């Protein structure tokens, strides 16, 4: 049967409508219309899928950078919520949760934008794995001699294990550069060794017996992810795409990771002020100005310098949050004082009522 559009479906690979069928349609067009061999068509399709999902990672990288810069604010609130949960204080839990949502809303953070790329990539990765396995098991005519170099047959595993090694290596480099968003704050220190060495080792063991077609897909996809992670750490690239610059938290700001903050870590940390590393904690200091001339005669005193206004961005957001928190505390204190006064008046009225009732009873007995 001559190869053409609809060829894969006609030989039994019919997945109806959905992501698997869409990947099959793109792969078939690249192979037939592009004239690429099967290994080239598989690699090109994997990269094209990555290109299509790249805008989602741009939004996720921006969200991760914003959340990382706010760890010094959100982490104490997470600890406060955890302490309230342990004490059984549901009101405290709701107050802390409301405060966290207020901070995230003011910073423009969204859980959906943060985790959508990972979910989409997981679905597309599974669908492509299913398609490559089916094409190898059939097998599709032409795949048995549609390889390259030492991999001539795409329907069997790589006997030299070079493709699985390339997959593991690309994953190691990707995690070293902070994942596909380029944010190293996403990885907790305790998990860093596992992500750098344990996860690539598991991938190597799990894919060593997979067919070459499967490995080529994930090598191409992993190579794109590795390059994306390296580019996402470059300030010029982040500026070009309008992504929030990366912010490095100090050890006093957080002893966990951004993922700990998102998922609600149970670790208690030192949340004292960090003036050296927190933009909002920097204080203005006027320069020393000489008030006498070289001969000792007094000179006119210059006008007092004006302290620079905080720049917009994370520093301004933290200052606004401090003001908002002070206003909330003031409102809560006023409300508590009002309730206390109302309780005093209420108890006094009840006492007077009981006294009058007692007096009437005494008069009735007399």
Secondary structure, 3 states (H helix, E strand, C coil): CCCCCCHHHHCCCCCCCCHHHHHHHHHHHHHHHHCCCHHHHHHHHHHHHHHHHHHHHHHHHHHHHHHHHCHHHHHHHHHHHHHHHHHCCHHHHHHHHHHHHHHHHHCCCCHHHHHHHHHHHHHHHHHHHHHHHHHHHHCCCCHHHCCECCECCCCCECCCCHHHHHHHHHHHHHHHCCHHHCCHHHCCHHHHHHHHHHHHHHHHHHHCCCEHHHHHHHHHHHHHHHHHHHHHCCHHHHHHCCCCCCCCCCCCCCCCCHHHHHHCCCCCCCCCCCCCCCHHHCCCCCCCCCCECCCCCECCCCCCCCCCCCCCCHHHHHHHHHHHHHHHHHHHHHHHHHHHHHHHHHHHHHHHHHHHHHHHHHHHHC
